[in-house]
Amino acid sequence: MRNILITVMMLVVVILLFNAIISKDTTGTQSQIQSQGNAANTKISTMLSTP
């Protein structure tokens, strides 16, 4: 029973850390990767459209 409780508590901590670090609205890793990808796509499209 104690092992199950510890496992559940560790899963809750992992979920909370994921929400705080990865999927935070504007400063999370996901949004930073998305903004860098958008900037790269813009640069690539301008390079391809310019003769």
N, C-alpha and C positions, 0 to 999 in steps of 0.2 A: 504494500500500500504506500509506503514511504517513497519507493522508487517511482511510482506513478505520479505522485504529487510533485516530486522534484522535476520529472520530465515535463509535466504540464507547466510548471512555473518557468522552466527554461524556454519552452516554446513561447510563452507569453512575453518573456523578455526579448526573444528574437523578433517577434512580431512588432513590439514597441520600437526596437532599434531600427527595424526596416522602415517603419513609418516615419521615424524621426530623421533618418539619414538619407534614404533612397527616394522616397516618394513625397518629400516635403514640397509644398506648392511652388515657390519661386527659387529657393536656395538648395533644393535637393539635387542629388546626383542625376536623377532622371531628367529634370528640367535643364540642367547644365549641358548634358549630353545632347539633348534635343536642340538647344539654342546653338551649340557648336555645329551640329549637323545642318541646321538651317543656314547658318553662315557659310558653311562649305558648299552647300547646294547653290546658294546665291552666287558665290565666286565662280563655281564651275559653269553655271548657266551664262554668266556674263562673259566668261572666256570663250564659250562655244558660240555665242551669238555675235561676238565681235570678229570681223573678218581679219 
